[in-house]
Amino acid sequence: MRPLSIALAGLGTVGTGVLQVLRENADIIAARAGRPLAVTAVSARDRSRDRGVSLAGLRWYDDPVALASDPQVDVVVELIGGIGEPAKTLVEAALRMGKPVVTANKALLAVHGAALAELAEQSGAALAFEAAVAGGIPVIKALREGLAANRIHRVAGILNGTCNYILTVMGERGREFAEVLAEAQRLGYAEADPSLDIDGIDAAHKLAILAAIAFGRPVAFEAVHVEGIRNISALDIAYAGELGYRIKLLGIAREQEGGIEARVHPCMIPASSPLARVDGVFNAIVAEGNFVGPIILEGRGAGAGPTASAVVADLIDIARGRPVPVWGAASSALNHRPSVPMSAHVGAYYLRLMVVDRAGVIADVTAVLRDLNISLESMLQRGRSPGEAVPVVLVTHETNEAAMRTALARIAALDVVLEAPTLIRIEPA
């Protein structure tokens, strides 16, 4: 049978990884795909760069969008990245021509996924993106296909390896955020500009995709509440351990009576929970279905091998002719349940204050909480340093986010509070 002819746009870490997987595992891939898979055309910014893989015999395009018009190309793989040009134009061009697209571009899907899904549906071309979320972990197929018989109530997970690595090292070595970030950059775990990772945006892109599939509605990145890890300190991590928790940056989407809640932020989770034990650059996702119950997927969320593995898995599905609607159902069958604002969130909270050690301080703070009907579960205060700054940790019972935000503003305004309070939400598992 004629090989599936693949055009590959982007020859960075993942792109070269795709070439290596296809060549090294060619026999088993052909057996599983029912035909050989071969990259025949490529595009990248620098033609002269040595990538450690041979490009001999491949058609080269300086303009990646031109790959879509190559009559010898059956499927386009977009590994350029970014929400704008040329990635968006390439994907649109290929879909309009009825050519299947495989992409690892979570930002593009999170922002433009609804329109791209409609375009794919109109043209009858597949749009596959297993590699866009959690690298080599097959979470897209698990949610969209493996759990297709279930109503998903909740999906949550560690979706960014850079943040997980930083928080892991901070906890193990008692070091501060800035120092560990610099080390992560030296080791290649963090980008020179790490904002997308440490500010939670990368995780929010992935969560928006997971939420769309889990709850059968158009992707809604703009509805995801996003916070990063810049303000997490070694002191907070130490207190978390004392209270029986670990701090993780989580993406959480869940079904509620009023709609869908989607949020990315640091969380304190019980040290005994499965996600608490996922360390370093690993990712993990928990999904809860009404018949299957909770399932956990864990593995490497980035890197050449894992991400390329997911790209090639999609190519095998395309070669086999196994199309699946982008979000698990046709556009006409998707629901439009509203997004629940973060202000409506209900949960427990950790609050750390740096206060002047003098009589009446705790009474002033607890008076604010009392006035807003926020009850305390516990309080930690270590030692005495009259007239000096000391930390005070408060853990609340479940309360409303809006009330907690009002309390935070009032407490920050007290003259005995010396710096902005630290607030971390507590998740049950």
Phi and psi in degrees as a GROMACS rama.xvg file:
@    title "Ramachandran Plot"
@    xaxis  label "Phi"
@    yaxis  label "Psi"
@TYPE xy
-61.6867  136.965  ARG-2
-63.2256  150.854  PRO-3
-73.5621  120.16  LEU-4
-89.7276  121.475  SER-5
-113.695  132.456  ILE-6
-102.294  130.83  ALA-7
-116.961  115.193  LEU-8
-103.534  114.311  ALA-9
106.743  114.733  GLY-10
-120.764  45.1196  LEU-11
-84.0713  -150.399  GLY-12
-56.9635  -47.5463  THR-13
-74.6476  -41.6973  VAL-14
-58.9474  -46.6818  GLY-15
-67.1654  -31.8795  THR-16
-62.3994  -39.5  GLY-17
-61.7005  -45.0533  VAL-18
-58.7858  -42.5008  LEU-19
-65.923  -43.8558  GLN-20
-62.0558  -47.3788  VAL-21
-61.764  -35.0079  LEU-22
-82.3554  -43.9943  ARG-23
-71.0503  -35.8971  GLU-24
-108.004  28.5029  ASN-25
-56.6895  -39.737  ALA-26
-68.3411  -47.1626  ASP-27
-71.294  -32.7282  ILE-28
-65.6634  -43.9995  ILE-29
-62.3812  -38.9252  ALA-30
-64.6148  -40.8069  ALA-31
-79.14  -27.1601  ARG-32
-88.1517  -17.238  ALA-33
81.5665  3.16732  GLY-34
-167.485  158.63  ARG-35
-67.1689  151.29  PRO-36
-115.203  128.715  LEU-37
-140.628  127.532  ALA-38
-75.7756  126.485  VAL-39
-118.974  -17.9902  THR-40
-142.091  144.594  ALA-41
-140.108  161.637  VAL-42
-149.244  139.755  SER-43
-159.463  169.599  ALA-44
-72.3958  -37.1147  ARG-45
-119.421  108.238  ASP-46
-72.9915  -27.4466  ARG-47
-87.8333  -10.8514  SER-48
-66.846  136.763  ARG-49
-82.8669  114.503  ASP-50
-103.333  3.30187  ARG-51
80.2604  3.92333  GLY-52
-131.555  147.586  VAL-53
-77.0095  135.316  SER-54
-109.901  12.0774  LEU-55
-60.4337  134.04  ALA-56
84.5304  -2.7274  GLY-57
-93.7356  138.727  LEU-58
-72.5157  131.167  ARG-59
-105.717  132.841  TRP-60
-121.3  125.065  TYR-61
-71.2292  -33.0153  ASP-62
-98.7172  110.045  ASP-63
-62.2612  -28.3692  PRO-64
-64.3658  -27.1185  VAL-65
-66.061  -19.3865  ALA-66
-58.9273  -34.7623  LEU-67
-64.2475  -27.8522  ALA-68
-91.6055  -4.98575  SER-69
-66.8499  116.684  ASP-70
-66.3559  -16.7366  PRO-71
-90.0849  -2.47985  GLN-72
-94.1543  130.122  VAL-73
-94.1977  -35.1504  ASP-74
-145.276  144.339  VAL-75
-110.956  131.339  VAL-76
-108.525  118.149  VAL-77
-102.811  111.906  GLU-78
-127.187  30.9571  LEU-79
-80.7974  -44.9809  ILE-80
90.9249  165.688  GLY-81
90.7809  157.404  GLY-82
-91.9759  -7.58544  ILE-83
-111.1  -142.19  GLY-84
-80.9596  150.14  GLU-85
-91.2681  -0.375768  PRO-86
-58.3656  -49.2953  ALA-87
-61.7056  -45.2395  LYS-88
-64.5944  -39.0905  THR-89
-62.9424  -48.3178  LEU-90
-61.6209  -45.174  VAL-91
-61.9416  -43.65  GLU-92
-62.8809  -43.9769  ALA-93
-64.5187  -44.856  ALA-94
-63.5971  -40.781  LEU-95
-61.9499  -30.8421  ARG-96
-85.7429  3.4824  MET-97
78.8137  16.6077  GLY-98
-95.8426  131.427  LYS-99
-59.9579  150.286  PRO-100
-126.872  135.128  VAL-101
-116.325  131.136  VAL-102
-140.321  152.541  THR-103
-109.662  15.3552  ALA-104
-89.549  87.6445  ASN-105
-66.8816  -34.985  LYS-106
-64.2235  -43.3066  ALA-107
-61.3681  -43.5837  LEU-108
-70.1401  -38.3291  LEU-109
-65.7442  -37.7713  ALA-110
-89.7497  -42.1514  VAL-111
-115.723  10.8767  HIS-112
-60.8961  -35.751  GLY-113
-63.5467  -46.4787  ALA-114
-67.4676  -40.2918  ALA-115
-66.0055  -36.6589  LEU-116
-64.3044  -40.7751  ALA-117
-65.3055  -39.2745  GLU-118
-64.3662  -42.2231  LEU-119
-63.0852  -39.9249  ALA-120
-65.2133  -41.1595  GLU-121
-66.1112  -37.8751  GLN-122
-88.8791  -15.643  SER-123
78.5761  13.2439  GLY-124
-95.8478  143.176  ALA-125
-73.9851  143.913  ALA-126
-124.116  107.301  LEU-127
-113.876  144.174  ALA-128
-154.158  37.3534  PHE-129
-54.6485  -35.9896  GLU-130
-75.2732  -7.8661  ALA-131
-74.8209  -22.0049  ALA-132
-128.192  122.01  VAL-133
63.7175  33.0453  ALA-134
51.7097  -118.076  GLY-135
-82.8997  -1.87042  GLY-136
-77.5542  123.83  ILE-137
-79.1234  58.1565  PRO-138
-76.5477  -32.2416  VAL-139
-64.0454  -49.9416  ILE-140
-63.6002  -37.2209  LYS-141
-61.9667  -47.5602  ALA-142
-70.6379  -46.7977  LEU-143
-80.3091  -31.7039  ARG-144
-118.516  -52.7375  GLU-145
-63.1697  -32.7902  GLY-146
-108.387  22.7928  LEU-147
-62.143  -22.2806  ALA-148
-83.7157  -4.87444  ALA-149
-105.13  151.947  ASN-150
-86.7731  122.804  ARG-151
-87.2586  125.436  ILE-152
-93.8453  -29.7556  HIS-153
-157.916  140.506  ARG-154
-134.788  131.935  VAL-155
-149.09  152.338  ALA-156
178.742  172.322  GLY-157
-89.4674  108.269  ILE-158
-111.431  1.72258  LEU-159
-137.562  113.501  ASN-160
-67.3129  -33.1222  GLY-161
-61.2756  -48.7663  THR-162
-64.7761  -39.739  CYS-163
-65.4376  -38.0726  ASN-164
-62.8775  -47.0823  TYR-165
-61.13  -47.0523  ILE-166
-66.7023  -34.9438  LEU-167
-63.1348  -48.6249  THR-168
-67.3787  -39.3208  VAL-169
-58.0343  -41.3255  MET-170
-71.5423  -40.1832  GLY-171
-72.7239  -32.9422  GLU-172
-114.922  -2.29783  ARG-173
65.4876  30.1201  GLY-174
-100.504  159.884  ARG-175
-84.6343  160.731  GLU-176
-55.0546  -51.5147  PHE-177
-60.4511  -39.2968  ALA-178
-66.4824  -43.1549  GLU-179
-71.9055  -35.6277  VAL-180
-59.9615  -45.5727  LEU-181
-60.4113  -39.3282  ALA-182
-65.8206  -41.6506  GLU-183
-61.7544  -36.7463  ALA-184
-66.5463  -40.6527  GLN-185
-63.6026  -35.635  ARG-186
-83.7024  -7.23915  LEU-187
86.0306  8.3948  GLY-188
-82.3742  -18.5174  TYR-189
-128.613  145.827  ALA-190
-72.8899  163.662  GLU-191
-58.3508  -41.1616  ALA-192
-106.597  100.503  ASP-193
-88.9765  10.7337  PRO-194
-55.31  -45.1728  SER-195
-57.879  -35.7035  LEU-196
-79.6038  -59.7902  ASP-197
-74.3261  -17.5957  ILE-198
-92.7029  4.54886  ASP-199
85.3874  1.02583  GLY-200
-70.348  -41.9858  ILE-201
-59.1112  -45.8462  ASP-202
-63.8012  -36.0134  ALA-203
-67.5207  -38.1115  ALA-204
-57.1451  -47.0645  HIS-205
-66.6342  -41.3775  LYS-206
-64.2373  -39.2009  LEU-207
-58.9298  -39.8105  ALA-208
-67.0761  -46.4108  ILE-209
-62.6484  -40.8323  LEU-210
-64.6882  -39.1571  ALA-211
-60.8439  -44.0405  ALA-212
-71.3888  -45.1445  ILE-213
-62.4924  -38.1478  ALA-214
-110.831  5.73776  PHE-215
61.1909  45.917  GLY-216
-137.76  161.569  ARG-217
-58.5956  146.209  PRO-218
-59.7123  138.873  VAL-219
-140.14  70.8543  ALA-220
-59.6563  -37.7146  PHE-221
-64.5996  -16.5098  GLU-222
-91.1776  -4.3473  ALA-223
-81.993  126.036  VAL-224
-77.1957  130.183  HIS-225
-128.166  126.055  VAL-226
-136.21  148.695  GLU-227
-107.008  -159.93  GLY-228
-113.05  9.97785  ILE-229
-57.7299  -31.4478  ARG-230
-95.2739  6.55053  ASN-231
-80.6033  130.534  ILE-232
-113  162.62  SER-233
-60.5311  -32.269  ALA-234
-63.6288  -43.3608  LEU-235
-63.885  -39.8185  ASP-236
-64.4911  -39.2468  ILE-237
-65.5513  -44.0063  ALA-238
-64.0652  -38.3077  TYR-239
-57.8926  -45.244  ALA-240
-60.7798  -39.4962  GLY-241
-64.9467  -32.1743  GLU-242
-87.1043  -2.18152  LEU-243
90.9445  20.4398  GLY-244
-121.557  165.978  TYR-245
-126.569  150.52  ARG-246
-97.9604  126.242  ILE-247
-134.603  146.622  LYS-248
-82.6422  115.686  LEU-249
-115.915  148.237  LEU-250
-104.214  128.353  GLY-251
-132.84  126.93  ILE-252
-129.826  131.476  ALA-253
-146.499  152.507  ARG-254
-84.0227  131.641  GLU-255
-128.059  171.755  GLN-256
-60.0335  -36.4118  GLU-257
-89.6919  -3.73354  GLY-258
146.392  -147.39  GLY-259
-113.79  126.426  ILE-260
-98.4197  130.361  GLU-261
-136.801  123.904  ALA-262
-151.412  145.627  ARG-263
-125.621  123.406  VAL-264
-170.779  163.877  HIS-265
-63.9416  141.64  PRO-266
-132.086  149.618  CYS-267
-96.9317  123.255  MET-268
-124.215  150.31  ILE-269
-54.6579  136.927  PRO-270
-60.602  -20.2124  ALA-271
-86.1783  -7.66351  SER-272
-77.0563  152.687  SER-273
-57.1284  -40.5412  PRO-274
-67.8008  -29.5665  LEU-275
-64.4837  -24.4772  ALA-276
-92.2681  2.3256  ARG-277
-90.2866  112.944  VAL-278
-119.385  174.315  ASP-279
64.1124  -141.826  GLY-280
-87.6216  7.77366  VAL-281
-75.0917  152.145  PHE-282
-110.225  159.445  ASN-283
-155.721  144.192  ALA-284
-132.428  135.634  ILE-285
-112.158  129.569  VAL-286
-123.816  141.119  ALA-287
-120.516  116.689  GLU-288
-107.342  155.301  GLY-289
-71.3557  -19.2088  ASN-290
-109.653  -36.349  PHE-291
-83.5729  -21.4345  VAL-292
77.3693  -159.502  GLY-293
-80.07  137.97  PRO-294
-125.268  152.441  ILE-295
-127.654  130.373  ILE-296
-119.686  132.018  LEU-297
-139.577  145.357  GLU-298
169.657  -167.709  GLY-299
-77.2212  128.06  ARG-300
-94.9941  0.978232  GLY-301
-157.95  -179.231  ALA-302
103.219  160.488  GLY-303
-60.0441  -52.9335  ALA-304
-63.7462  -56.2685  GLY-305
-60.4052  -44.0852  PRO-306
-70.273  -40.8658  THR-307
-62.3856  -36.9827  ALA-308
-57.3408  -42.9988  SER-309
-68.6552  -38.4948  ALA-310
-60.4205  -47.0514  VAL-311
-68.1616  -33.2929  VAL-312
-59.8065  -40.6323  ALA-313
-65.406  -39.2099  ASP-314
-63.7171  -37.3383  LEU-315
-63.7856  -41.6475  ILE-316
-60.783  -41.7262  ASP-317
-65.8464  -42.4346  ILE-318
-61.7264  -34.4796  ALA-319
-80.6009  -9.69006  ARG-320
71.7944  46.0283  GLY-321
-111.649  71.4024  ARG-322
-73.9181  144.193  PRO-323
-133.712  136.335  VAL-324
-53.2827  143.269  PRO-325
-51.6422  -49.4542  VAL-326
-102.148  18.0542  TRP-327
93.217  -13.0622  GLY-328
-151.631  158.455  ALA-329
-60.5349  154.139  ALA-330
-54.2714  -38.3043  SER-331
-68.5622  -19.2548  SER-332
-96.4895  -5.43905  ALA-333
-72.5973  147.464  LEU-334
-93.2087  166.405  ASN-335
-126.422  47.3579  HIS-336
-61.4397  142.35  ARG-337
-69.8895  159.695  PRO-338
-88.333  135.532  SER-339
-86.8317  125.616  VAL-340
-69.0332  155.283  PRO-341
-61.4744  -29.2511  MET-342
-62.3751  -19.37  SER-343
-91.2732  -4.19213  ALA-344
-61.6909  141.895  HIS-345
-123.317  128.65  VAL-346
-175.246  -177.907  GLY-347
-93.0602  157.778  ALA-348
-136.035  145.698  TYR-349
-102.288  131.841  TYR-350
-132.397  120.616  LEU-351
-112.224  130.566  ARG-352
-119.8  145.515  LEU-353
-107.174  112.962  MET-354
-125.727  161.333  VAL-355
-74.8452  128.081  VAL-356
-77.941  94.2381  ASP-357
-152.534  163.016  ARG-358
-59.8048  140.826  ALA-359
90.5728  -6.54394  GLY-360
-63.2127  -50.4885  VAL-361
-61.7102  -39.162  ILE-362
-61.0187  -39.8303  ALA-363
-63.6389  -42.6087  ASP-364
-68.7099  -47.975  VAL-365
-67.5446  -25.374  THR-366
-64.1686  -38.5112  ALA-367
-62.8504  -46.0655  VAL-368
-64.3695  -41.2196  LEU-369
-60.1441  -43.1438  ARG-370
-63.9918  -22.4447  ASP-371
-105.669  13.3552  LEU-372
59.9617  36.9238  ASN-373
-102.837  118.599  ILE-374
-99.7652  148.1  SER-375
-95.6412  139.329  LEU-376
-91.3878  -39.8838  GLU-377
-159.116  165.054  SER-378
-143.807  140.406  MET-379
-121.39  130.073  LEU-380
-144.268  124.359  GLN-381
-110.558  123.398  ARG-382
69.3769  179.704  GLY-383
-131.489  137.358  ARG-384
-144.734  75.1255  SER-385
-48.5259  125.983  PRO-386
82.6539  -8.01379  GLY-387
-102.614  172.342  GLU-388
-82.1908  133.032  ALA-389
-135.72  148.712  VAL-390
-83.3956  143.197  PRO-391
-129.648  129.267  VAL-392
-113.383  130.048  VAL-393
-120.826  136.552  LEU-394
-119.43  124.418  VAL-395
-94.8454  160.842  THR-396
-75.2896  177.365  HIS-397
-57.774  134.568  GLU-398
-151.145  174.376  THR-399
-86.1919  139.675  ASN-400
-58.5306  -41.7903  GLU-401
-61.3532  -42.2807  ALA-402
-65.1499  -39.2275  ALA-403
-66.8182  -37.6157  MET-404
-66.4345  -39.4192  ARG-405
-63.371  -43.8231  THR-406
-60.8622  -41.7366  ALA-407
-59.7058  -44.3849  LEU-408
-64.6744  -40.7262  ALA-409
-69.2727  -40.2965  ARG-410
-66.0005  -41.3835  ILE-411
-61.1829  -27.305  ALA-412
-81.2845  -10.5531  ALA-413
-67.076  139.559  LEU-414
-69.5737  -15.6288  ASP-415
-85.9969  -10.4216  VAL-416
-92.084  119.868  VAL-417
-92.9788  -16.3802  LEU-418
-150.513  167.794  GLU-419
-58.4668  129.542  ALA-420
-62.2829  151.305  PRO-421
-101.286  127.212  THR-422
-120.58  128.401  LEU-423
-132.108  129.907  ILE-424
-77.4987  145.454  ARG-425
-104.372  126.208  ILE-426
-105.966  142.11  GLU-427
-66.9208  -28.6432  PRO-428
